[in-house]
Structure formats: C-alpha cells, structure tokens
Amino acid sequence: MDVVRSWRGVPGSLKGAALAIGNFDGVHRGHQAVLLEAKRIADAEGRRSGAVVFDPHPRAFFAPEQPFFYLTPLPLKLELLAELGLDQTFVIPFNRDLSSLSADAFATEVLGQGLGASHIVVGYDFTYGKGRTGTTEGLAAIGRSHGFGVDVVAPVGAEGATFSSSGIRDHLRKGEMREAAEQLGYWWRIRGKVEPGHGRGKRLGFPTLNLPLAHGQDVAHGIYAMRVYHKGRRYDAAGYVGSSPTFGPGTPALEAYLLDFAGDLYSEDVELEFIAPLRADRAFADGETLAKQMRDDCEAARIVLRNIGEDDPMRRFPLGRALERAALDCREPGC
C-alpha cells in the first residue's frame, strides 16, 4: 500500500482514486464498512482505492493537554488499512493551516484539487472544515460541481448499539474486552519494545515482560488473560495493568507473564492481545500472598484461553483473520 503524507504535490499516478475519509481510530467494523465501500467502488470502476486519515487526531490537536486514548497508533492503523486491501492511504497532517480551512475550501482544495479524488465515501456522521461546519449533504453538492461522487455509509452496529471509537474506548476503560472486540472485529492490542522492569515478578517466580503504556491509554487496571506475539509465534499469557499497589503507589505499567515460555525478550518487539479480565487490581499483605494469587491467576488465564475456540474474533471476522495470519507470519492458504 502506498502511503502519502501530504495533500500537496500528489503524484498524478495516485490521483483519481475512490477514497474513504475519516480518522478511523481502531479501524472498527463501522469504519471497515466505509473503507470497503470505497474499495468496492474503485474495483467496479477500475480505479485505485484508498483512505484519507489525519495525524494527529483532531482531538489531540485541539486539546494537547488532555491525554488522548489512541486505539490504533498510526503505524498499526496503516497496517490494518493495508490488510483491508487498499491501494493507498493519504496521511494528512492536522495542523493550524488545515484546521482553518472552511468546509468548501477543504472539499475543493484538498479533496478535489489536491488529492484528485474521483469518489468520496464517508460515514453518516462525517463533518469537516473549520468548526466542523461541513455536512455530507454539502459535500455531495460540492462533488457534483467539481466532478467527484459522494457516498454516505449508514451506521453499522449490533444489538441496538452503533459501533464507534468512543464506545470502544469506554469498553476498554471498563475492562470489557469482549465487547470492544465485537466492535473492532479483533482483540484490542498494544505493541511495543520490552523494557526492563523492577524485577519483582522474577523474584516472586513470575518473570514478566514489561511494556510502556502510551500516554492516554487508560485501560482498566487489573489482571487479564492475554496472548503475546513475537517473531511469528503466539504465547498464552496472564497480564497485568496497574500501579503495583502491593509495593506502594507507582506509575501505571503493563506486564505479561508468558505461561509456557523460557527465555529473555528484553528489547524485543512484541504485540499483546487483551482477551478477558480475570480480576480487579488490589493490594496484598505481602509478596508471598501475591505470589499465591498469581498462581491462581495463571490457571484462570489458561482456562479462558483454552476455551475461546470458534468464538474467537480472530476467526470470526475478516480483519481479525488477516491480523492473525500476519502476526503468525502465516502465508499458506487456509492457514
């Protein structure tokens, strides 16, 4: 997938595409409907398909003092877009100049002239331009005047709830991993480089890998059943998010104990899937009591992970299957 990080100076070969526009944080099942509609139109018309995303997220730009919970940092978002089969993605810097453009100027100068879109696909709640004054009806009218089509995709949801990035963040803040996964179409994940920890887990008999939590990732504190991916292999794990209250107040951290692994992953890149909450975080009287509870937590994690089976979102949803194949470096048909 070609990635272009500007709307100015776009090569002619990348113009004329059918483009889905949005922030697409999480690339959840509602986003996927918008993105795949752009791909369907492109395929039908013999054109390239693509997405237009903004970096940073407008909320992070307008309120930099308020930590923003990114579901999918940009590198992961681009990988998910590529897994959907898009030909190209425009990453538009969201800055003062862009935010000051009127709705008409954004549609004509950025979408029409800059990107040379042949067709635009957006979600039902899409707004644009300074003050978010642009509407889907207005975009369609501008498209008719400037030679690009506009399609609006209806809400996507289940059981009376519309899929949304904000709703998914709320689920994660409550530790509701299954509910978040049903909207995402895959288990929510964090990736990063393993860092040295305090060594407390090792002293208790449970050496953990430690990852930094990105600023704003305020997932519920507690113990989780997790899966960890490293160099094409997947390991079951019991994971922890919290500030280690048994040892005094600390900075929230992410740790995972691999259930069937012997080795050292310091400085290695890994990816963690959050599968299910096991219990809330709490303080223990001493390390021995905590270690006993950790043994129970590991057994609980084994039971959960052993019984996911066909209900696993990584098997049930197309993007989940694509992510799993990529993480396991599996290229054979039917893998």
C-alpha positions as CSV (number, residue, x, y, z in Angstrom):
1,M,0.0,0.0,0.0
2,D,1.3,3.4,-1.0
3,V,1.4,6.0,1.9
4,V,1.5,9.7,1.0
5,R,1.9,12.2,3.9
6,S,0.6,15.3,2.3
7,W,-2.3,16.5,0.2
8,R,0.0,18.8,-1.8
9,G,2.2,17.6,-4.7
10,V,0.4,14.3,-5.0
11,P,1.8,12.3,-7.9
12,G,-0.6,12.0,-10.9
13,S,-0.5,8.2,-10.6
14,L,-2.1,8.4,-7.2
15,K,-4.9,10.8,-8.2
16,G,-8.3,9.6,-9.4
17,A,-8.8,7.1,-6.6
18,A,-12.0,6.3,-4.7
19,L,-11.2,7.5,-1.2
20,A,-12.8,6.8,2.2
21,I,-12.3,9.7,4.6
22,G,-12.2,9.6,8.4
23,N,-10.0,9.4,11.5
24,F,-10.6,5.6,11.6
25,D,-9.1,5.2,15.0
26,G,-9.4,1.5,15.7
27,V,-10.5,0.7,12.1
28,H,-13.6,-0.9,13.7
29,R,-16.4,-2.7,11.9
30,G,-18.2,0.5,11.2
31,H,-15.0,2.0,9.7
32,Q,-14.5,-1.2,7.7
33,A,-17.9,-0.7,6.0
34,V,-16.8,2.8,4.8
35,L,-13.4,1.6,3.7
36,L,-14.6,-1.5,1.9
37,E,-17.3,0.5,0.1
38,A,-14.6,2.8,-1.3
39,K,-12.7,-0.4,-2.4
40,R,-15.9,-1.8,-4.0
41,I,-16.5,1.4,-6.0
42,A,-12.8,1.5,-7.0
43,D,-12.9,-2.1,-8.2
44,A,-16.1,-1.6,-10.1
45,E,-14.7,1.5,-11.9
46,G,-11.2,0.1,-12.4
47,R,-9.6,2.7,-10.2
48,R,-7.3,2.7,-7.2
49,S,-8.9,2.5,-3.7
50,G,-7.6,4.5,-0.7
51,A,-8.2,6.2,2.6
52,V,-7.6,9.7,3.9
53,V,-6.7,9.9,7.6
54,F,-5.4,12.7,9.8
55,D,-2.4,12.8,12.1
56,P,-2.6,13.8,14.9
57,H,-6.2,13.1,15.7
58,P,-8.1,16.4,15.7
59,R,-9.0,15.9,19.4
60,A,-5.3,15.6,20.3
61,F,-4.5,18.7,18.2
62,F,-7.2,20.9,19.8
63,A,-6.7,19.7,23.4
64,P,-3.0,18.7,23.6
65,E,-3.1,19.0,27.4
66,Q,-5.7,16.2,27.6
67,P,-4.2,12.7,27.0
68,F,-5.9,11.1,24.1
69,F,-6.6,7.3,24.1
70,Y,-5.5,6.1,20.7
71,L,-7.0,2.7,19.9
72,T,-4.6,2.3,17.0
73,P,-1.4,4.5,16.8
74,L,-0.7,5.4,13.2
75,P,1.7,2.5,12.3
76,L,-0.8,-0.1,13.4
77,K,-3.7,1.8,11.7
78,L,-1.7,1.8,8.4
79,E,-1.2,-1.9,8.7
80,L,-4.9,-2.5,9.3
81,L,-5.8,-0.4,6.2
82,A,-3.3,-2.4,4.1
83,E,-4.9,-5.7,5.4
84,L,-8.2,-4.4,4.0
85,G,-6.7,-4.4,0.6
86,L,-6.5,-0.6,-0.1
87,D,-4.0,0.6,-2.7
88,Q,-3.1,3.8,-1.0
89,T,-3.5,6.0,2.1
90,F,-3.1,9.7,2.5
91,V,-1.9,10.8,5.9
92,I,-2.9,14.4,6.1
93,P,-1.1,16.5,8.8
94,F,-3.7,18.0,11.0
95,N,-2.3,21.4,11.8
96,R,-3.3,25.0,12.1
97,D,-3.4,25.5,8.4
98,L,-5.7,22.6,7.7
99,S,-8.0,23.3,10.7
100,S,-8.5,26.9,9.4
101,L,-9.8,25.8,6.0
102,S,-13.6,26.3,5.5
103,A,-15.7,23.4,4.6
104,D,-15.8,24.5,1.0
105,A,-12.1,25.0,0.8
106,F,-11.3,21.6,2.3
107,A,-13.6,19.9,-0.2
108,T,-12.4,21.7,-3.2
109,E,-8.7,22.4,-2.5
110,V,-7.8,19.2,-0.5
111,L,-10.2,16.5,-1.8
112,G,-10.8,17.8,-5.4
113,Q,-7.6,19.5,-6.4
114,G,-5.0,18.2,-4.0
115,L,-6.0,14.5,-3.9
116,G,-7.8,14.4,-7.2
117,A,-10.5,12.1,-5.8
118,S,-12.9,10.5,-8.2
119,H,-15.2,9.4,-5.5
120,I,-15.5,10.1,-1.8
121,V,-17.0,7.7,0.8
122,V,-17.8,8.8,4.3
123,G,-19.7,7.7,7.4
124,Y,-23.1,9.0,8.2
125,D,-21.7,11.4,10.9
126,F,-18.9,12.8,8.9
127,T,-18.2,16.5,9.4
128,Y,-15.3,18.6,8.0
129,G,-13.9,22.1,7.7
130,K,-13.4,24.9,10.2
131,G,-15.7,24.5,13.1
132,R,-16.9,21.1,11.7
133,T,-19.5,23.0,9.7
134,G,-19.3,20.8,6.6
135,T,-22.1,18.2,6.2
136,T,-22.5,15.2,4.0
137,E,-25.2,17.0,2.0
138,G,-22.9,19.9,1.4
139,L,-20.1,17.6,0.4
140,A,-22.3,15.9,-2.2
141,A,-23.3,19.2,-3.6
142,I,-19.6,20.3,-4.0
143,G,-18.8,16.9,-5.5
144,R,-21.4,17.4,-8.2
145,S,-19.9,20.8,-9.0
146,H,-16.3,19.6,-9.0
147,G,-16.6,16.2,-10.6
148,F,-16.4,13.6,-7.8
149,G,-19.1,11.4,-6.5
150,V,-20.0,11.1,-2.8
151,D,-21.5,8.1,-1.0
152,V,-22.5,8.1,2.7
153,V,-22.5,4.8,4.6
154,A,-25.2,4.2,7.1
155,P,-24.5,3.4,10.8
156,V,-23.2,-0.1,11.5
157,G,-23.9,-1.8,14.8
158,A,-25.4,-4.7,16.7
159,E,-28.0,-5.2,19.4
160,G,-29.2,-1.6,19.1
161,A,-25.7,0.0,19.6
162,T,-23.8,1.8,16.8
163,F,-20.1,0.9,16.6
164,S,-17.9,3.8,17.5
165,S,-14.4,4.6,18.6
166,S,-15.6,6.4,21.7
167,G,-17.8,3.5,22.6
168,I,-14.8,1.1,22.3
169,R,-12.7,3.3,24.5
170,D,-15.4,3.3,27.1
171,H,-15.5,-0.5,27.0
172,L,-11.7,-0.7,27.4
173,R,-11.8,1.7,30.4
174,K,-14.3,-0.7,32.0
175,G,-12.2,-3.8,31.1
176,E,-14.9,-5.0,28.7
177,M,-12.6,-6.7,26.2
178,R,-15.1,-8.9,24.6
179,E,-17.5,-6.0,24.0
180,A,-14.6,-4.0,22.5
181,A,-13.6,-6.9,20.3
182,E,-17.1,-7.3,18.9
183,Q,-17.0,-3.8,17.6
184,L,-13.4,-3.9,16.4
185,G,-13.5,-7.2,14.7
186,Y,-10.3,-8.3,16.5
187,W,-8.9,-8.3,20.1
188,W,-7.6,-4.9,21.1
189,R,-3.9,-4.9,21.1
190,I,-0.8,-3.0,22.2
191,R,2.6,-3.3,20.7
192,G,6.0,-2.1,21.8
193,K,9.5,-2.9,22.8
194,V,10.0,-4.9,26.0
195,E,11.6,-2.7,28.7
196,P,13.4,-3.7,32.0
197,G,11.1,-3.7,35.0
198,H,11.6,-3.7,38.7
199,G,12.3,-7.4,38.8
200,R,9.5,-8.0,41.3
201,G,7.8,-10.7,39.2
202,K,11.0,-12.6,38.7
203,R,11.7,-12.6,42.5
204,L,8.2,-14.0,43.0
205,G,8.7,-16.7,40.4
206,F,6.8,-15.0,37.6
207,P,9.3,-13.1,35.3
208,T,7.2,-10.7,33.2
209,L,7.8,-8.7,30.1
210,N,7.2,-5.0,30.6
211,L,5.8,-2.6,28.0
212,P,5.2,1.2,28.4
213,L,1.6,2.3,28.3
214,A,1.2,5.2,25.8
215,H,0.0,8.5,27.3
216,G,-3.8,8.3,27.5
217,Q,-4.2,4.6,27.2
218,D,-6.3,4.3,30.4
219,V,-7.4,0.7,30.0
220,A,-9.0,-0.7,33.2
221,H,-6.4,-1.8,35.8
222,G,-6.5,-5.5,36.7
223,I,-5.4,-8.9,35.6
224,Y,-6.2,-10.2,32.1
225,A,-5.9,-13.3,30.0
226,M,-3.7,-12.2,27.1
227,R,-1.9,-13.6,24.1
228,V,1.5,-12.4,23.1
229,Y,3.0,-12.4,19.6
230,H,6.7,-12.4,19.0
231,K,8.5,-13.2,15.7
232,G,5.7,-15.3,14.2
233,R,4.8,-17.2,17.4
234,R,2.0,-16.8,19.8
235,Y,2.1,-17.4,23.6
236,D,-0.7,-17.6,26.1
237,A,-0.2,-15.1,29.0
238,A,-1.5,-13.7,32.2
239,G,-1.2,-9.9,32.0
240,Y,-1.4,-7.0,34.4
241,V,-2.2,-3.3,34.0
242,G,-1.8,-1.2,37.2
243,S,0.5,0.7,39.5
244,S,1.5,-2.3,41.8
245,P,-0.3,-1.2,45.0
246,T,1.2,-4.0,47.0
247,F,4.6,-2.3,46.7
248,G,3.3,1.3,47.1
249,P,2.0,3.8,44.5
250,G,3.7,3.8,41.2
251,T,3.3,4.7,37.5
252,P,0.7,2.5,35.7
253,A,2.5,-0.2,33.7
254,L,1.7,-3.2,31.5
255,E,3.2,-6.5,32.3
256,A,2.7,-10.0,31.0
257,Y,3.8,-13.4,32.2
258,L,4.1,-16.0,29.3
259,L,2.6,-19.2,30.5
260,D,4.8,-21.6,28.6
261,F,8.0,-19.8,27.7
262,A,11.6,-19.8,28.9
263,G,13.8,-17.0,27.6
264,D,14.5,-13.3,27.6
265,L,12.6,-10.8,25.4
266,Y,14.3,-7.6,26.7
267,S,14.4,-5.0,23.9
268,E,12.4,-7.3,21.6
269,D,9.3,-6.0,19.8
270,V,6.1,-7.8,20.9
271,E,2.3,-7.4,20.5
272,L,-0.2,-8.1,23.2
273,E,-3.9,-9.0,22.8
274,F,-6.3,-8.3,25.6
275,I,-8.7,-11.3,25.8
276,A,-10.6,-11.2,29.1
277,P,-10.5,-9.6,32.5
278,L,-9.8,-12.0,35.4
279,R,-9.9,-9.8,38.5
280,A,-9.5,-6.2,39.6
281,D,-6.2,-4.8,40.8
282,R,-5.7,-4.7,44.6
283,A,-3.0,-4.6,47.2
284,F,-1.8,-7.8,49.0
285,A,-0.4,-8.1,52.5
286,D,3.0,-9.3,51.2
287,G,4.8,-10.8,48.3
288,E,4.1,-14.4,49.3
289,T,0.3,-13.8,49.3
290,L,0.6,-12.0,46.0
291,A,2.6,-15.0,44.5
292,K,-0.2,-17.4,45.6
293,Q,-2.8,-15.2,43.9
294,M,-0.6,-15.0,40.7
295,R,-0.6,-18.8,40.5
296,D,-4.4,-18.8,40.6
297,D,-4.4,-16.0,38.0
298,C,-2.3,-18.0,35.7
299,E,-4.6,-21.0,36.0
300,A,-7.6,-18.8,35.3
301,A,-5.9,-17.4,32.2
302,R,-5.2,-20.9,30.9
303,I,-8.8,-21.9,31.3
304,V,-10.1,-18.8,29.5
305,L,-7.6,-19.1,26.6
306,R,-8.2,-22.8,26.2
307,N,-11.9,-22.2,25.8
308,I,-12.1,-19.4,23.3
309,G,-12.5,-21.8,20.4
310,E,-14.7,-20.8,17.5
311,D,-15.9,-17.7,19.4
312,D,-12.6,-16.1,18.9
313,P,-13.0,-12.8,17.0
314,M,-9.7,-13.5,15.2
315,R,-11.5,-16.4,13.5
316,R,-15.0,-14.8,13.1
317,F,-14.1,-11.5,11.5
318,P,-12.2,-10.9,8.2
319,L,-9.8,-8.3,9.7
320,G,-9.2,-10.5,12.7
321,R,-8.2,-13.4,10.5
322,A,-5.9,-11.1,8.4
323,L,-4.2,-9.8,11.6
324,E,-3.7,-13.3,12.9
325,R,-2.2,-14.5,9.7
326,A,0.2,-11.5,9.6
327,A,1.2,-11.9,13.3
328,L,1.9,-15.6,12.9
329,D,3.7,-15.0,9.6
330,C,1.3,-17.5,8.0
331,R,1.1,-17.2,4.2
332,E,-0.3,-20.6,3.2
333,P,-3.9,-20.8,2.0
334,G,-6.3,-21.8,4.8
335,C,-3.7,-21.1,7.5
